[in-house]
Amino acid sequence: MLAAGETDIARDELVWLLSECPDFLDAHVHLGLLALEEDDCKLARGHFGRAYQLCLEALDAAGSPRPVPHDLAGNRPFHEAAKGLVHCLVRTGRAGMARDVCRRMAPLDPTDPLGIQRLPQDRTS
C-alpha cells in the first residue's frame, strides 16, 4: 500500500494491526515514518520510542546479548526505531536524551550502518 502511494489506507491498516497487536514493531516503525513525512515529530517520537522500548525490554529479558547487528533482518526494526527516535529527540530539542539512546545503541552494532551516532552531532554542532 505504501509503495502504491496509498498512505491513508496503509496508516489505517497499521493502526488496526496495533489495535490487535500493540507490540508489533514494524507497524510502529512504519507509523513513525509516516508521521515524519507529515511533519508530526511528536507522533513519530511516540511510535519510534515505543518500538525502541519494546526492543530494550526484549534484550533485557534475554540477558542483554551482544552484538545485535543491523544486518540481521530481525534486528532492523530496532535499529530503525532507534534512528527515528534519535532524529525526533534532536529535532525537538532533546539532544541529551538522543545521546542517551546513542550510548545505548553504540555497543550493540559498532559498525553503525544507519549513522545513528552522528545524528546528535549533525544537529547540535
CORGIUR-V870640 format. One line per field, one symbol per residue. ss: DSSP state (H for helix, E for strand, C for the rest). burial: b if it has 9 or more other ideal C-beta (glycine too) atoms within 8 Angstrom, else e. Layout:
ss=???
burial=???
This chain:
ss=CCCCCCHHHHHHHHHHHHHHCCCCHHHHHHHHHHHHHCCCHHHHHHHHHHHHHHHHHHHHHCCCCCCCCCCCHHHHHHHHHHHHHHHHHHHCCCHHHHHHHHHHHHCCCCCCCCCHHHHHHHHHC
burial=eeeeeebeebbebbbebbeeeeebbebbbbbbbbbbeeeebebbbbbbbbbbebbbeebeeeeeeeebebeeeebbbbbbbbbbbbbbbbebeebeebbebbeebbeebeebeeebbebbeebee
